[in-house]
Amino acid sequence: MAKPSFPTATTKEILERGDLLAPRFDAAGLIPAIATHAETGEVLMLAYMNAEALERTLATGEAHYFSRSRNELWHKGATSGQIQLVEEVRIDCDQDAILLKVTPEGDGGACHTGFRTCFYRVVENGKLKERLP
């Protein structure tokens, strides 16, 4: 696949109110992406995308991310079966964060630990406790 490229917004008005998709990737070439369940709104996970992951997500309708620990592109669910079908893609006001509304396939989970969401623990008195929403 050719190296993806997104345009740069030339004014604040274009960035914040225009129809130009001009994601602002950080110095490492990444943008945070939050995946929520399309039906329930439950926050499933936070991951990162590089330009290629975002382009593949938009092209295929399935979530692709960039693994910082493995330093490689990652098609969510390719090995676990937990493919995320993208129902909607949103970008925040200054185009430096992505929100995906997804329908999880497979067992409906999103976390590599086996939980439905990666946010399965709460902080109580300085300690972590497992608690599902």
Buried (B, 14 or more C-beta within 10 A) or exposed (E): EEEBEBEEBEEEEBBEEBEEEBBBBEEEEBBBBBBBBBEEEBBBBEBBBBBBBBBBBEEEEBBBBBEEEEEEBBBBBEEBEBBBBBBEBEBBEEBBBBBBBBEBBEEEBBBEEEBBBBBBEEEEEEEEEEEEE
